[in-house]
Amino acid sequence: MTFRGGQQEILLGWERLVGVREGPNIRMSFDGGRVFYESPDLRLAAFGVVPVVPERGVFDDRGDARQAFPGKVLWGVYGVMPVKAVPGLHLDLYYLGLARKNAPFNSVVASHGRDGAVTVHQDVELLVAVLDPGQQRSHRLKPGRHGWLQLARRGASLNGTTLHVGDGAAISMEEVVEIKSLDHAEILLFDLA
């Protein structure tokens, strides 16, 4: 068994989910720890890390409260074991978790194209939030604007009305949209003209 602590990059398996390859991933460094176990029949890694911001100098990378999701923590377990019935075949198993304190609405599509949002030439903004149970978010609609909320995962309440996975809600004549997560909710909010 091996423990590795400190700043590190993480790669798991073919690096499609977590890896250092530049193509499918954004290269990131993390502060944290990992534990490894390896035997002829099993390779296992468990980890808990937080992202850091690379700086120009040596040994001066740090956590960044200004990142899009401050308070982000990534943890998980990764294992590889041979499938004895098929020689040469291995089974990769993952469990990954991501915790975000104060997860804001993140603008992913907008007419303004700020903060990494994809630019569209329509008067619309698509906002996304992933909320832990009990977390709340609000969004202010400017006068004359409307909203559409789509609940992509689990449960949440919209201005006190409970919604379930797959539910959508039209929002008109509301100045503020108040959303409270009931259980690890993933929310899409369209701010429309």
C-alpha positions as protocol buffer text, in pm:
chain_id: "A"
residue {
  index: 1
  type: MET
  ca { x: 0 y: 0 z: 0 }
}
residue {
  index: 2
  type: THR
  ca { x: 128 y: 346 z: -93 }
}
residue {
  index: 3
  type: PHE
  ca { x: 16 y: 695 z: 12 }
}
residue {
  index: 4
  type: ARG
  ca { x: 89 y: 1003 z: -198 }
}
residue {
  index: 5
  type: GLY
  ca { x: 9 y: 1347 z: -59 }
}
residue {
  index: 6
  type: GLY
  ca { x: 61 y: 1698 z: -192 }
}
residue {
  index: 7
  type: GLN
  ca { x: 16 y: 1852 z: -533 }
}
residue {
  index: 8
  type: GLN
  ca { x: -38 y: 1605 z: -816 }
}
residue {
  index: 9
  type: GLU
  ca { x: -211 y: 1526 z: -1142 }
}
residue {
  index: 10
  type: ILE
  ca { x: -451 y: 1232 z: -1151 }
}
residue {
  index: 11
  type: LEU
  ca { x: -501 y: 978 z: -1427 }
}
residue {
  index: 12
  type: LEU
  ca { x: -737 y: 683 z: -1411 }
}
residue {
  index: 13
  type: GLY
  ca { x: -746 y: 400 z: -1668 }
}
residue {
  index: 14
  type: TRP
  ca { x: -764 y: 519 z: -2028 }
}
residue {
  index: 15
  type: GLU
  ca { x: -805 y: 878 z: -1901 }
}
residue {
  index: 16
  type: ARG
  ca { x: -1150 y: 931 z: -2050 }
}
residue {
  index: 17
  type: LEU
  ca { x: -1305 y: 1048 z: -1721 }
}
residue {
  index: 18
  type: VAL
  ca { x: -1004 y: 1171 z: -1523 }
}
residue {
  index: 19
  type: GLY
  ca { x: -666 y: 1214 z: -1687 }
}
residue {
  index: 20
  type: VAL
  ca { x: -380 y: 1433 z: -1798 }
}
residue {
  index: 21
  type: ARG
  ca { x: -426 y: 1386 z: -2174 }
}
residue {
  index: 22
  type: GLU
  ca { x: -482 y: 1720 z: -2342 }
}
residue {
  index: 23
  type: GLY
  ca { x: -745 y: 1601 z: -2593 }
}
residue {
  index: 24
  type: PRO
  ca { x: -1052 y: 1495 z: -2393 }
}
residue {
  index: 25
  type: ASN
  ca { x: -959 y: 1671 z: -2068 }
}
residue {
  index: 26
  type: ILE
  ca { x: -859 y: 2007 z: -1928 }
}
residue {
  index: 27
  type: ARG
  ca { x: -526 y: 1954 z: -1759 }
}
residue {
  index: 28
  type: MET
  ca { x: -548 y: 2029 z: -1384 }
}
residue {
  index: 29
  type: SER
  ca { x: -332 y: 1992 z: -1077 }
}
residue {
  index: 30
  type: PHE
  ca { x: -478 y: 1900 z: -740 }
}
residue {
  index: 31
  type: ASP
  ca { x: -379 y: 1928 z: -375 }
}
residue {
  index: 32
  type: GLY
  ca { x: -474 y: 1624 z: -173 }
}
residue {
  index: 33
  type: GLY
  ca { x: -396 y: 1263 z: -109 }
}
residue {
  index: 34
  type: ARG
  ca { x: -420 y: 926 z: -275 }
}
residue {
  index: 35
  type: VAL
  ca { x: -384 y: 572 z: -144 }
}
residue {
  index: 36
  type: PHE
  ca { x: -281 y: 289 z: -379 }
}
residue {
  index: 37
  type: TYR
  ca { x: -302 y: -87 z: -336 }
}
residue {
  index: 38
  type: GLU
  ca { x: -178 y: -336 z: -596 }
}
residue {
  index: 39
  type: SER
  ca { x: -178 y: -716 z: -613 }
}
residue {
  index: 40
  type: PRO
  ca { x: -179 y: -959 z: -907 }
}
residue {
  index: 41
  type: ASP
  ca { x: -561 y: -968 z: -901 }
}
residue {
  index: 42
  type: LEU
  ca { x: -647 y: -609 z: -807 }
}
residue {
  index: 43
  type: ARG
  ca { x: -529 y: -250 z: -845 }
}
residue {
  index: 44
  type: LEU
  ca { x: -714 y: -3 z: -625 }
}
residue {
  index: 45
  type: ALA
  ca { x: -678 y: 373 z: -573 }
}
residue {
  index: 46
  type: ALA
  ca { x: -876 y: 601 z: -342 }
}
residue {
  index: 47
  type: PHE
  ca { x: -834 y: 979 z: -344 }
}
residue {
  index: 48
  type: GLY
  ca { x: -961 y: 1312 z: -214 }
}
residue {
  index: 49
  type: VAL
  ca { x: -831 y: 1630 z: -380 }
}
residue {
  index: 50
  type: VAL
  ca { x: -905 y: 1998 z: -449 }
}
residue {
  index: 51
  type: PRO
  ca { x: -805 y: 2181 z: -771 }
}
residue {
  index: 52
  type: VAL
  ca { x: -525 y: 2438 z: -770 }
}
residue {
  index: 53
  type: VAL
  ca { x: -440 y: 2728 z: -1001 }
}
residue {
  index: 54
  type: PRO
  ca { x: -100 y: 2704 z: -1170 }
}
residue {
  index: 55
  type: GLU
  ca { x: 125 y: 3008 z: -1128 }
}
residue {
  index: 56
  type: ARG
  ca { x: 438 y: 3107 z: -1321 }
}
residue {
  index: 57
  type: GLY
  ca { x: 691 y: 3037 z: -1045 }
}
residue {
  index: 58
  type: VAL
  ca { x: 799 y: 2711 z: -889 }
}
residue {
  index: 59
  type: PHE
  ca { x: 605 y: 2561 z: -596 }
}
residue {
  index: 60
  type: ASP
  ca { x: 358 y: 2850 z: -571 }
}
residue {
  index: 61
  type: ASP
  ca { x: 36 y: 2699 z: -709 }
}
residue {
  index: 62
  type: ARG
  ca { x: -261 y: 2756 z: -481 }
}
residue {
  index: 63
  type: GLY
  ca { x: -632 y: 2703 z: -439 }
}
residue {
  index: 64
  type: ASP
  ca { x: -842 y: 2974 z: -600 }
}
residue {
  index: 65
  type: ALA
  ca { x: -1156 y: 3119 z: -442 }
}
residue {
  index: 66
  type: ARG
  ca { x: -1225 y: 3302 z: -770 }
}
residue {
  index: 67
  type: GLN
  ca { x: -1275 y: 2985 z: -975 }
}
residue {
  index: 68
  type: ALA
  ca { x: -1619 y: 2914 z: -1121 }
}
residue {
  index: 69
  type: PHE
  ca { x: -1704 y: 2669 z: -842 }
}
residue {
  index: 70
  type: PRO
  ca { x: -1514 y: 2770 z: -527 }
}
residue {
  index: 71
  type: GLY
  ca { x: -1491 y: 2504 z: -260 }
}
residue {
  index: 72
  type: LYS
  ca { x: -1476 y: 2219 z: -512 }
}
residue {
  index: 73
  type: VAL
  ca { x: -1365 y: 1880 z: -378 }
}
residue {
  index: 74
  type: LEU
  ca { x: -1318 y: 1570 z: -596 }
}
residue {
  index: 75
  type: TRP
  ca { x: -1302 y: 1227 z: -438 }
}
residue {
  index: 76
  type: GLY
  ca { x: -1334 y: 871 z: -555 }
}
residue {
  index: 77
  type: VAL
  ca { x: -1226 y: 510 z: -577 }
}
residue {
  index: 78
  type: TYR
  ca { x: -1089 y: 342 z: -888 }
}
residue {
  index: 79
  type: GLY
  ca { x: -1024 y: -29 z: -928 }
}
residue {
  index: 80
  type: VAL
  ca { x: -903 y: -263 z: -1202 }
}
residue {
  index: 81
  type: MET
  ca { x: -939 y: -639 z: -1189 }
}
residue {
  index: 82
  type: PRO
  ca { x: -897 y: -917 z: -1445 }
}
residue {
  index: 83
  type: VAL
  ca { x: -1201 y: -1101 z: -1577 }
}
residue {
  index: 84
  type: LYS
  ca { x: -1086 y: -1460 z: -1525 }
}
residue {
  index: 85
  type: ALA
  ca { x: -1332 y: -1605 z: -1779 }
}
residue {
  index: 86
  type: VAL
  ca { x: -1171 y: -1402 z: -2063 }
}
residue {
  index: 87
  type: PRO
  ca { x: -790 y: -1394 z: -2061 }
}
residue {
  index: 88
  type: GLY
  ca { x: -649 y: -1043 z: -2117 }
}
residue {
  index: 89
  type: LEU
  ca { x: -979 y: -868 z: -2033 }
}
residue {
  index: 90
  type: HIS
  ca { x: -987 y: -630 z: -1735 }
}
residue {
  index: 91
  type: LEU
  ca { x: -1278 y: -461 z: -1564 }
}
residue {
  index: 92
  type: ASP
  ca { x: -1242 y: -93 z: -1463 }
}
residue {
  index: 93
  type: LEU
  ca { x: -1470 y: 27 z: -1182 }
}
residue {
  index: 94
  type: TYR
  ca { x: -1513 y: 392 z: -1078 }
}
residue {
  index: 95
  type: TYR
  ca { x: -1687 y: 583 z: -805 }
}
residue {
  index: 96
  type: LEU
  ca { x: -1639 y: 959 z: -838 }
}
residue {
  index: 97
  type: GLY
  ca { x: -1787 y: 1234 z: -623 }
}
residue {
  index: 98
  type: LEU
  ca { x: -1776 y: 1611 z: -660 }
}
residue {
  index: 99
  type: ALA
  ca { x: -1875 y: 1851 z: -383 }
}
residue {
  index: 100
  type: ARG
  ca { x: -1913 y: 2222 z: -449 }
}
residue {
  index: 101
  type: LYS
  ca { x: -1981 y: 2475 z: -178 }
}
residue {
  index: 102
  type: ASN
  ca { x: -2173 y: 2781 z: -296 }
}
residue {
  index: 103
  type: ALA
  ca { x: -2226 y: 2644 z: -647 }
}
residue {
  index: 104
  type: PRO
  ca { x: -2364 y: 2937 z: -847 }
}
residue {
  index: 105
  type: PHE
  ca { x: -2567 y: 2932 z: -1162 }
}
residue {
  index: 106
  type: ASN
  ca { x: -2312 y: 2892 z: -1438 }
}
residue {
  index: 107
  type: SER
  ca { x: -2389 y: 3064 z: -1769 }
}
residue {
  index: 108
  type: VAL
  ca { x: -2325 y: 2811 z: -2047 }
}
residue {
  index: 109
  type: VAL
  ca { x: -2506 y: 2973 z: -2344 }
}
residue {
  index: 110
  type: ALA
  ca { x: -2572 y: 3347 z: -2376 }
}
residue {
  index: 111
  type: SER
  ca { x: -2590 y: 3636 z: -2619 }
}
residue {
  index: 112
  type: HIS
  ca { x: -2304 y: 3808 z: -2433 }
}
residue {
  index: 113
  type: GLY
  ca { x: -2060 y: 3510 z: -2443 }
}
residue {
  index: 114
  type: ARG
  ca { x: -1894 y: 3612 z: -2111 }
}
residue {
  index: 115
  type: ASP
  ca { x: -1732 y: 3376 z: -1860 }
}
residue {
  index: 116
  type: GLY
  ca { x: -1682 y: 3099 z: -2116 }
}
residue {
  index: 117
  type: ALA
  ca { x: -2046 y: 3086 z: -2226 }
}
residue {
  index: 118
  type: VAL
  ca { x: -2112 y: 2984 z: -2585 }
}
residue {
  index: 119
  type: THR
  ca { x: -2228 y: 3290 z: -2783 }
}
residue {
  index: 120
  type: VAL
  ca { x: -2568 y: 3273 z: -2954 }
}
residue {
  index: 121
  type: HIS
  ca { x: -2730 y: 3552 z: -3151 }
}
residue {
  index: 122
  type: GLN
  ca { x: -3060 y: 3540 z: -2960 }
}
residue {
  index: 123
  type: ASP
  ca { x: -3178 y: 3721 z: -2649 }
}
residue {
  index: 124
  type: VAL
  ca { x: -3147 y: 3415 z: -2423 }
}
residue {
  index: 125
  type: GLU
  ca { x: -2922 y: 3286 z: -2147 }
}
residue {
  index: 126
  type: LEU
  ca { x: -2899 y: 2923 z: -2033 }
}
residue {
  index: 127
  type: LEU
  ca { x: -2788 y: 2887 z: -1671 }
}
residue {
  index: 128
  type: VAL
  ca { x: -2695 y: 2559 z: -1505 }
}
residue {
  index: 129
  type: ALA
  ca { x: -2663 y: 2474 z: -1135 }
}
residue {
  index: 130
  type: VAL
  ca { x: -2576 y: 2153 z: -953 }
}
residue {
  index: 131
  type: LEU
  ca { x: -2692 y: 2180 z: -592 }
}
residue {
  index: 132
  type: ASP
  ca { x: -2645 y: 1966 z: -285 }
}
residue {
  index: 133
  type: PRO
  ca { x: -2949 y: 1896 z: -62 }
}
residue {
  index: 134
  type: GLY
  ca { x: -3066 y: 2215 z: 108 }
}
residue {
  index: 135
  type: GLN
  ca { x: -2861 y: 2453 z: -108 }
}
residue {
  index: 136
  type: GLN
  ca { x: -3049 y: 2753 z: -244 }
}
residue {
  index: 137
  type: ARG
  ca { x: -2995 y: 2978 z: -544 }
}
residue {
  index: 138
  type: SER
  ca { x: -3178 y: 3279 z: -673 }
}
residue {
  index: 139
  type: HIS
  ca { x: -3183 y: 3448 z: -1012 }
}
residue {
  index: 140
  type: ARG
  ca { x: -3321 y: 3793 z: -1081 }
}
residue {
  index: 141
  type: LEU
  ca { x: -3528 y: 3830 z: -1398 }
}
residue {
  index: 142
  type: LYS
  ca { x: -3516 y: 4178 z: -1547 }
}
residue {
  index: 143
  type: PRO
  ca { x: -3853 y: 4348 z: -1617 }
}
residue {
  index: 144
  type: GLY
  ca { x: -4023 y: 4203 z: -1925 }
}
residue {
  index: 145
  type: ARG
  ca { x: -3821 y: 3881 z: -1918 }
}
residue {
  index: 146
  type: HIS
  ca { x: -3949 y: 3528 z: -1865 }
}
residue {
  index: 147
  type: GLY
  ca { x: -3794 y: 3204 z: -1753 }
}
residue {
  index: 148
  type: TRP
  ca { x: -3818 y: 2832 z: -1805 }
}
residue {
  index: 149
  type: LEU
  ca { x: -3682 y: 2598 z: -1541 }
}
residue {
  index: 150
  type: GLN
  ca { x: -3610 y: 2232 z: -1624 }
}
residue {
  index: 151
  type: LEU
  ca { x: -3522 y: 1992 z: -1345 }
}
residue {
  index: 152
  type: ALA
  ca { x: -3272 y: 1746 z: -1494 }
}
residue {
  index: 153
  type: ARG
  ca { x: -3196 y: 1546 z: -1179 }
}
residue {
  index: 154
  type: ARG
  ca { x: -3360 y: 1474 z: -843 }
}
residue {
  index: 155
  type: GLY
  ca { x: -3590 y: 1721 z: -663 }
}
residue {
  index: 156
  type: ALA
  ca { x: -3607 y: 2096 z: -600 }
}
residue {
  index: 157
  type: SER
  ca { x: -3857 y: 2365 z: -516 }
}
residue {
  index: 158
  type: LEU
  ca { x: -3921 y: 2671 z: -733 }
}
residue {
  index: 159
  type: ASN
  ca { x: -4058 y: 2968 z: -536 }
}
residue {
  index: 160
  type: GLY
  ca { x: -4199 y: 2716 z: -283 }
}
residue {
  index: 161
  type: THR
  ca { x: -4350 y: 2472 z: -538 }
}
residue {
  index: 162
  type: THR
  ca { x: -4199 y: 2122 z: -536 }
}
residue {
  index: 163
  type: LEU
  ca { x: -4067 y: 1988 z: -867 }
}
residue {
  index: 164
  type: HIS
  ca { x: -3952 y: 1636 z: -952 }
}
residue {
  index: 165
  type: VAL
  ca { x: -3700 y: 1505 z: -1205 }
}
residue {
  index: 166
  type: GLY
  ca { x: -3813 y: 1587 z: -1560 }
}
residue {
  index: 167
  type: ASP
  ca { x: -4052 y: 1861 z: -1449 }
}
residue {
  index: 168
  type: GLY
  ca { x: -4043 y: 2198 z: -1622 }
}
residue {
  index: 169
  type: ALA
  ca { x: -4197 y: 2527 z: -1518 }
}
residue {
  index: 170
  type: ALA
  ca { x: -4274 y: 2845 z: -1709 }
}
residue {
  index: 171
  type: ILE
  ca { x: -4189 y: 3160 z: -1514 }
}
residue {
  index: 172
  type: SER
  ca { x: -4359 y: 3492 z: -1592 }
}
residue {
  index: 173
  type: MET
  ca { x: -4424 y: 3808 z: -1392 }
}
residue {
  index: 174
  type: GLU
  ca { x: -4171 y: 3707 z: -1125 }
}
residue {
  index: 175
  type: GLU
  ca { x: -3884 y: 3936 z: -1032 }
}
residue {
  index: 176
  type: VAL
  ca { x: -3680 y: 3673 z: -847 }
}
residue {
  index: 177
  type: VAL
  ca { x: -3661 y: 3299 z: -906 }
}
residue {
  index: 178
  type: GLU
  ca { x: -3585 y: 3114 z: -579 }
}
residue {
  index: 179
  type: ILE
  ca { x: -3468 y: 2754 z: -609 }
}
residue {
  index: 180
  type: LYS
  ca { x: -3401 y: 2517 z: -320 }
}
residue {
  index: 181
  type: SER
  ca { x: -3251 y: 2173 z: -377 }
}
residue {
  index: 182
  type: LEU
  ca { x: -3427 y: 1886 z: -205 }
}
residue {
  index: 183
  type: ASP
  ca { x: -3182 y: 1612 z: -314 }
}
residue {
  index: 184
  type: HIS
  ca { x: -2868 y: 1670 z: -530 }
}
residue {
  index: 185
  type: ALA
  ca { x: -3058 y: 1865 z: -796 }
}
residue {
  index: 186
  type: GLU
  ca { x: -2932 y: 1952 z: -1143 }
}
residue {
  index: 187
  type: ILE
  ca { x: -3116 y: 2252 z: -1281 }
}
residue {
  index: 188
  type: LEU
  ca { x: -3138 y: 2424 z: -1619 }
}
residue {
  index: 189
  type: LEU
  ca { x: -3276 y: 2779 z: -1613 }
}
residue {
  index: 190
  type: PHE
  ca { x: -3351 y: 2961 z: -1938 }
}
residue {
  index: 191
  type: ASP
  ca { x: -3366 y: 3343 z: -1906 }
}
residue {
  index: 192
  type: LEU
  ca { x: -3578 y: 3450 z: -2206 }
}
residue {
  index: 193
  type: ALA
  ca { x: -3691 y: 3776 z: -2369 }
}
